[in-house]
Amino acid sequence: MTGCPCEDTSLCKQIQGRRSKEVFGFSTPDSNYQWGVLDWSRITTIAWATGDAAMCTAHKNNARIIAGAIELTTYNLTMMTQNPALIDQYVADTVSMVKAQYLDGVTFDYESPLAPHSLEAETYVRVINATKTALESQVPGTQVSVCVAWSPFNIDGRYYDILGFAGVVDYMYVMMYDTRSQIFEQCIAAPNAALPIVYQGVQQYLALGVPPQKIILGLPWYGYDYPCTNDAPDQEFCKLRLVPFRGVNCSDAAGTEMPFSWYMNLLNTNQTTTGLQWNADVSSPWFNYKDANGVVHQMQIDTSESLRNKYEVAAKYGLGGTGPYCFTMLAYGTQQEQDQARAMWEALDVFIKA
């Protein structure tokens, strides 16, 4: 195949066929990442991975590699509403990108607020549908997905046409994380993806009429690092400073997203003030630590244990797949890190082998 960067040029062909179960997750966009460390025996689709090495490695392991769709803004959608020719140009650019990089499709991830029943929401569905139609015609085997919030009911002001999405995409990646983006109750640290919220979100999508086989249950391989305003190194309740988000005074923006490898290092090196704790009410782990300035922080995290419970939700409801944000958030340096990474990959078998 002319221009193919892989040593085996057959690897530049798009992956064909639909999987009965998807392990669909994201990558941090790092073209220098050592892709061979990932457990490709379990991955079916990886999004946002960049560079020729990522594409060749994914295809060698019969996994799809998909790009983030070309960025859409609310302004873009408004202009496309007024001038449909802009949709045609957007689609043409997307098809060219997929062909040039030997990719297997795109995933849309527009997350800005839209008003109820807006023309922009209708246009967003039209753009996705036009993209999928063109890719199916010109690049057979490609996959088109869209990322959506943990609940279909207008999270953070996103009044999107969820059933419209379901009618045109291969998959909806339900981002079952950042569920504390707007905190309406007590302003304290809490899990990124509490198990009851996982059940609630999935049940809401199904009740709305989204086919289960089109849902990918997206789960976090990262946690939130919250500085506490109360000096409580051993206490469960960590009060947060008020950091508004889209009109709500308290939000998870009071914390910082940290990868699995980072917070496990704190545990592995005994830098906590509590050790690893388990909130049985929501099936979620947490711990506290003090930073260099003596400020107490609480980490609300996920581990292989908590994630197994959530992968069981995907299996129970017959969802099309599950997978993390992000595959690339594990460490493999020490034996302990390798063992913990292996446990994270093996936890996916709760869904894969169900």
URQUIQUI-V753577 format. One record per residue. N is the residue number from 1. PHI is phi in degrees with one decimal (NA if undefined). OMEGA is omega in whole degrees, 0 to 359 (999 if undefined). D_FIRST is the distance of its C-alpha to the first C-alpha in whole Angstrom. Layout:
# URQUIQUI-V753577
n: <N N>
phi: <PHI PHI>
omega: <OMEGA OMEGA>
d_first: <D_FIRST D_FIRST>
This chain:
# URQUIQUI-V753577
n: <1 2 3 4 5 6 7 8 9 10 11 12 13 14 15 16 17 18 19 20 21 22 23 24 25 26 27 28 29 30 31 32 33 34 35 36 37 38 39 40 41 42 43 44 45 46 47 48 49 50 51 52 53 54 55 56 57 58 59 60 61 62 63 64 65 66 67 68 69 70 71 72 73 74 75 76 77 78 79 80 81 82 83 84 85 86 87 88 89 90 91 92 93 94 95 96 97 98 99 100 101 102 103 104 105 106 107 108 109 110 111 112 113 114 115 116 117 118 119 120 121 122 123 124 125 126 127 128 129 130 131 132 133 134 135 136 137 138 139 140 141 142 143 144 145 146 147 148 149 150 151 152 153 154 155 156 157 158 159 160 161 162 163 164 165 166 167 168 169 170 171 172 173 174 175 176 177 178 179 180 181 182 183 184 185 186 187 188 189 190 191 192 193 194 195 196 197 198 199 200 201 202 203 204 205 206 207 208 209 210 211 212 213 214 215 216 217 218 219 220 221 222 223 224 225 226 227 228 229 230 231 232 233 234 235 236 237 238 239 240 241 242 243 244 245 246 247 248 249 250 251 252 253 254 255 256 257 258 259 260 261 262 263 264 265 266 267 268 269 270 271 272 273 274 275 276 277 278 279 280 281 282 283 284 285 286 287 288 289 290 291 292 293 294 295 296 297 298 299 300 301 302 303 304 305 306 307 308 309 310 311 312 313 314 315 316 317 318 319 320 321 322 323 324 325 326 327 328 329 330 331 332 333 334 335 336 337 338 339 340 341 342 343 344 345 346 347 348 349 350 351 352 353 354>
phi: <NA -60.8 84.4 -65.9 -83.9 -83.3 -60.4 -97.3 -66.5 -66.9 -73.4 -86.9 -82.4 -66.6 -69.9 -110.0 89.9 -102.1 -84.2 -70.2 -138.5 -98.0 -110.7 -114.7 -144.8 -107.6 -124.2 -70.9 -76.0 -126.4 -69.1 -96.4 -62.6 -86.2 -63.7 -66.3 -76.7 -70.5 -88.4 -71.0 -68.5 -110.8 -76.5 -110.4 -143.6 -122.3 -108.2 74.1 -68.5 -121.9 101.0 -61.8 -62.2 -64.2 -64.8 -63.9 -67.2 -60.5 -66.4 -61.4 -102.5 58.8 -112.1 -76.8 -125.0 -124.2 -94.4 -67.5 -59.1 -53.0 -55.8 -112.8 -116.6 -61.0 -61.5 -56.4 -64.1 -63.7 -65.7 -65.8 -61.8 -83.2 -138.3 -58.3 -60.9 -66.7 -65.6 -59.3 -67.5 -60.4 -64.1 -61.1 -64.1 -65.8 -60.6 -61.9 -62.8 -62.6 -63.8 -64.1 -103.2 57.1 -90.5 -112.2 138.2 -141.9 -124.3 -89.7 -143.8 -83.5 -130.9 -79.4 -69.0 -135.3 -70.8 -57.3 58.9 -75.4 -65.4 -64.7 -64.0 -63.8 -65.5 -58.5 -62.6 -61.6 -63.3 -63.5 -63.1 -64.4 -63.9 -63.4 -59.7 -67.2 -66.3 -59.1 -75.8 -100.7 -135.2 -56.5 96.9 -72.0 -121.9 -125.5 -134.0 -136.7 -89.2 -134.7 -70.5 -63.9 -128.1 -78.7 -100.2 61.5 -62.6 58.0 79.4 -92.0 -87.6 -101.0 -87.5 -63.1 -68.8 -62.2 -57.6 -58.3 -78.0 -122.6 -95.8 -75.8 -144.2 -110.8 -86.1 -81.2 -78.0 -83.5 -158.4 54.3 -75.6 -107.5 -64.5 -134.3 -104.7 -96.6 -105.4 -57.5 -85.8 -133.9 -66.6 -155.4 -60.2 -65.7 -149.0 -63.4 -56.4 -60.6 -68.8 -59.3 -59.7 -60.6 -61.8 -62.3 -61.8 -67.2 -63.1 -66.5 -64.3 -71.3 112.3 -75.5 -60.5 -59.1 -69.8 -96.0 -97.6 -104.2 -84.3 -83.1 -130.8 -87.7 -103.0 -147.9 -133.3 -112.4 -101.9 -108.8 -68.9 -94.0 -85.7 -101.6 -83.9 -134.2 -61.8 -115.3 -95.7 -75.6 -95.6 -113.5 -77.8 -106.1 -72.4 -79.5 -126.7 -68.0 -144.8 48.7 89.7 -112.9 -67.7 -113.4 -156.1 -71.4 -66.8 -68.9 -111.5 -129.3 -71.0 -130.6 -72.1 -49.4 -61.4 -71.2 -75.4 -68.7 -63.7 -61.9 -69.2 -64.2 -105.5 55.9 -100.2 -97.6 -102.3 -126.5 70.4 -72.0 -113.5 -130.6 -88.9 -66.7 -65.1 -125.0 53.8 -142.8 -89.0 -157.9 -159.9 -111.9 -151.9 -110.5 -83.3 -63.6 -95.3 83.0 -80.9 -76.4 -121.5 -118.2 -97.5 -102.3 -132.1 -126.0 -130.3 -59.0 -66.7 -68.6 -70.9 -56.7 -61.2 -81.9 -63.2 -62.6 -64.1 -61.4 -68.5 -59.3 -96.5 64.0 -70.5 -69.1 179.5 -151.8 163.8 -100.1 -112.4 -130.4 -57.2 -92.5 -100.4 -100.0 -114.3 -134.0 -71.1 -96.7 -61.5 -62.7 -65.4 -63.1 -65.0 -69.5 -64.6 -59.7 -64.6 -66.6 -66.0 -67.1 -60.8 -62.4 -65.3 -56.1 -86.8 -59.0 -95.5 -67.9>
omega: <185 177 182 182 183 178 173 188 177 181 177 176 179 176 183 174 178 179 176 176 179 162 191 180 184 175 165 185 182 183 180 181 179 191 182 182 181 179 184 177 181 184 172 179 174 181 174 175 186 176 182 182 179 181 181 180 180 182 177 181 176 177 175 172 185 181 165 178 176 190 172 173 177 177 178 183 178 179 178 176 182 184 183 178 178 176 179 180 178 181 180 179 180 179 179 179 181 179 185 184 178 184 184 177 182 171 180 183 174 186 181 179 174 180 178 175 182 175 179 177 176 181 179 177 180 180 180 180 179 178 181 180 181 180 178 182 190 180 184 180 182 184 177 180 177 177 180 183 185 176 179 190 162 178 178 178 180 178 184 178 186 180 173 175 185 182 187 185 170 183 169 178 181 184 183 178 187 182 179 181 174 185 184 180 182 186 179 177 180 186 175 183 181 184 177 177 177 177 182 182 180 181 179 177 181 180 179 179 177 179 183 182 177 183 168 179 180 185 187 166 177 178 180 177 183 168 182 176 174 181 187 187 184 186 182 187 181 180 184 170 182 176 186 173 178 172 178 190 183 182 177 175 172 179 180 177 179 184 178 184 183 184 175 176 177 178 183 184 173 180 181 175 184 195 181 180 182 176 186 182 183 178 185 180 177 170 176 172 175 179 185 179 179 179 178 175 170 175 172 195 167 177 178 180 182 181 177 179 182 174 177 177 178 179 184 185 177 182 182 181 174 179 192 156 3 174 190 184 178 176 184 188 182 177 179 178 178 179 179 176 179 179 178 178 183 178 178 181 175 176 187 186 181 999>
d_first: <0 4 6 6 9 10 11 9 6 7 9 7 9 12 15 17 21 24 26 29 30 28 28 27 28 27 27 28 26 26 22 24 25 25 23 24 27 27 28 24 26 28 25 23 23 23 23 24 22 20 18 14 16 18 15 13 17 17 14 15 19 18 19 18 18 20 21 24 25 26 29 32 35 39 39 35 36 40 38 36 39 40 37 35 33 32 30 28 27 26 24 22 22 21 18 17 17 15 12 12 13 11 14 16 19 22 25 28 31 34 37 40 43 43 47 47 46 45 42 40 40 39 36 34 34 33 30 29 29 28 25 24 25 22 19 20 20 17 15 16 17 18 21 24 27 30 32 36 39 41 43 43 46 45 45 46 46 43 44 41 40 39 39 37 34 35 34 31 29 27 29 32 32 36 37 39 40 42 45 47 46 50 53 55 58 59 57 56 53 51 48 45 44 47 47 49 47 44 46 47 44 42 46 46 42 43 46 45 43 39 38 38 34 33 34 33 36 35 37 37 37 39 42 45 47 50 53 56 59 62 62 62 60 61 61 58 59 57 58 56 56 56 52 52 49 49 53 53 55 54 50 48 47 50 48 44 41 41 38 39 39 41 44 44 44 48 48 47 50 53 53 54 57 57 54 52 54 53 54 55 55 52 50 49 49 50 52 54 54 56 54 55 57 59 57 57 53 52 49 48 45 43 43 41 45 45 41 42 44 42 39 42 42 39 39 43 42 39 36 33 32 33 32 33 33 31 29 30 33 34 35 35 37 40 41 42 40 37 40 40 36 36 39 37 34 36 38 35 36 39 37 34 36 39>
